[in-house]
């Protein structure tokens, strides 16, 4: 069933948090598509991933586990480059959307992507691997316990494997609120969303310090980090012409890995590695 066919009466309760404190997105696939991927900010995010992933990962056609794959953009990106992809997603609505989009818009063969409807917490049973490459993009910030999620991802990762982790940056959210004039909100650190109704402010935005700590706790090394949307969210006047958009993209590419600029990216993109086992 396509997500548009779902009745409105079945969607209202799905806007609430799960018992584990996580946020799923049944009933919001079309809103995600419009707000995040058919808008300039989503287009820039995907363009930056297209630019950064080949430079930050050792891509060898290995199998990929795409955790919390959402609408399927990242799964399609890897499948089109010859990787066998297993895409996990807890939301039936989002997973159905991805299946239809992969088939109709991307013309991917059926065997290119394997779909698993499951939350991150159950992947040790449903997609244990171990995996040489895992992607987990824009997932941790929607979980009640992102720290535990990093531990789970570490158990799924093969020795010598790589984890591409992208998280919503709490420091950037604070700075953005200050720029918008929400000074009291920034000062009191009331930044996290509530996970209610159709609001898309993440419930668990994280900091670079969090990722450093959680990676170390699980024996993962930070091999590379970049900021995504370092400048776009702070512009007083967003680009309106193709030339202006290309200039912004060039600016983002030039400074996305330079200190201090990457630290204020709306998203932080990491390559984490798991050391090889030595006797």
N, C-alpha and C positions, 0 to 999 in steps of 0.2 A: 504494500500500500504506500502510495506517495504521501509525504507529510502533509500536503495540502488537503488530502482527503480526510484527515482526522477531524472529528467534530470538536467544536470549541468547548463543549462540556467536558471533554476528556483532558483538556489542557490546563485548566485552572490550577488543580492541585499540584501539577508538575513544576510550577514556578517556585515551590518551596524547597528548602534544604532536605536532603535525605537524612535518615536516622544517624548516619555517620558524620553528618555535618557538611556533606558535599553538595555542590550545585550541579544538577544535570540540566539539559536543555531541550527536553521534549516540548514541542510546541513553539520553539523559537528558531527553527532552522532557517525560515525565510527572513526573520529579523536579523539573524547572524549574517546571512548572505548579503542583505541590503546594507547593514550598518558597518560590517567589518571588511567585506571583500569587494563590494561594488561601490565603495566610497574611496576617496583619495588615500586615507590612512591605511586601508586594507591593501590597496594596490601597491603602496610604498612598502609595506611590510613584506608582501610577497616578492617584490622586486629585490629587496635587500636579502631575503633568504636565498633567492636565486643567485645572487652575487656572492654571498658569504659561505654557503654550505660547501661548494667545491673547494674553497680555500681552507676551511676549518676541519674538514673530515677527509679521511683516507677512503675514498670511494672505489671499491673493487668489485662491484656487482654483487656484493654479499647480501644475504637475506636481511630484511629490515622489519623490526617490530615498531609500528607507529602507535604509540600509546595515547589514547584520547584523541583520535584522529579527526573528530569533528565533522566538517563538511567534506573532508577527503582531499583537500588541496595538496597536503604534504605527501600523502600516499600516492597520489597521481604523479607528483614530481619524481619520486623515486622509481615508480613503475615505468615511467617513460624513459628512464635511464638504465633500464635493464635489471633492476633489483626485483626479487620476489618479495612482495610486501604482505605482511599480516597487519591489518588495521583493527585495533580494538577501540571500542567506543561504548560507553554505558547507555547512551540515549538511543532508543530505537528510532526515534524521529530523525536524529542526525545521521545515523547509520543508513537508513533508507534513502535519505537525501544523497549521501555519498555514493551509494550503489547506483542510483539513477544517473547521477552526474558523471560518474566514471564511464558508464555504458553509453549514455546518449551524447554528452558533450565532449568527452575525451576519447571515446571509441576504444577504450581499453579492452583487451580480451578478458573473458571471464576468469581465466586462471592467473591473471596478473596480480590480483589482490584477493587475499583471503580475509573474510570479515568475521570478527568475534565481538559479540555484544557482551561486554563485561567491564566492570570498573577496574581501575588500576589495582586495587587491593586484592583482587582474585586472580590476577594474571599468573601468579606462581603455580596455580593449578590449571588454568585454561590456555596459557601460552608460555610454558616454563623455559623454553630455550635449552641451554643458554644462547643468547643472541650476540652476534658480533657487532651489530649496530642497532641501537634503539634511538628513536626520536620521541621526545615528549615535549611538545610545544604548547605553551599557554594552557597548561593543565594544573600545575601545582597551585596557582592562585585561586582555583575553584574548589579546593579540597579543604576539609576541616583540619587535617593534619598533614601539611606538606612535608614536614620533617620525616614522618614515617614513610611517605611516598618515595623519598630519595632512597631510603633503606631498601624498600621493595624493588626499585629499579636496579639497585646495585646487585641484588640477588639474581636478577634476570640476565644481567650482563656477563658475557663470557670473559675469562681472563684475556687481556689484550684487546678487548672490545672497546667501542666508543659509544658514549651517550651524548646525543645532541639535545640539550636541555634549554628551553626558552621560557623565561618567567616574566611576569608583570612586576615592574620595578617600583617598590614602595617609595623610594627616594624621589623618583621622577613624579610620582603621583602627588607627593607633598609639594614639590616645586611647582607643578602645574596648578594646584589649588591656590598657591600664593600668587602666581601670575594672574590668575582669574579674580583675585581679590578676596578669596575665602581664607582670610588671615587667621581667624579664630579656629577654623577647622584644621588648618595646617599646624598651628601652634599646639593644639590639644592632641594632635596625631589621630584624629577621628577620620581615618582615611578609608578603611575597609568598607565594602558594601555589605548589605544585610542579606543578599540572596533572595529578595522578595520580588514577586511579580515579574515584570519583564526588564528590570534594571540590569545593566551589564557592567557594574562596577565590581571588580573581583573581591571576593570575601577574604582572601588571604594573600594580599600582595607581599612580596618578599624583598629582602635587601641582598646586596652582594655579600655582606658579612654572613648572612644566613647560609648562602650557598657555599661559602668557604667552610663554614663550620660543619654543615651537614655532609659535604663531600669528604672532609677529613675523617668524620666519624665512621664513614663507610669504606674507607680505603680507596677513595676515588681521587684522581689528580685532575686539577683544572689545567687543561692544555691550552685553551684559548678562550677569549671572551670578547664580545662585541656588543655595542649598543644599537638597537634598531629604533628608528624614529627619534633620533637625537635632537633634531631641530624642529621637525614639522609641528609638533603639538604646542610649541611656544610661539609660533608665528602670529603676529597681529593681523596680517593679511595673507591668507593662504594663496598659493599659486593659482592663477586663473587661466593661464595659457599653456600650451604644450612646451614652449621654450622655458617658461618659469618652472614647470614641473620637472623638466630635464635638468635644470640648474640645481634645483633642490635635491634631486636624486644624486647628482654628482657631489654635492656638498655632504650629503649623508654618507656616501661611499668613502669620501676622503677622510672623514673624521670618526667613523664608527668604531675604529679600534685604537684611536689615539686618546691617551690620558690628558686631560680629565673629561673629555667630551663623552666617551662611551658610558660614563657613570650616570648620565642623565637621560639615557635612552629610555623610551617608554617601556621597551622590553629589553632584557639582557639575554643574549644568546651565548651559551657555553658549549664547549667540547670537553667532556669529562672522560677520562680513560681509567680502565681497571688494569692494574699491573699484571704481567704474566706471572704464573706460578713458578717459583724457582725452588729447586731441591736444596 
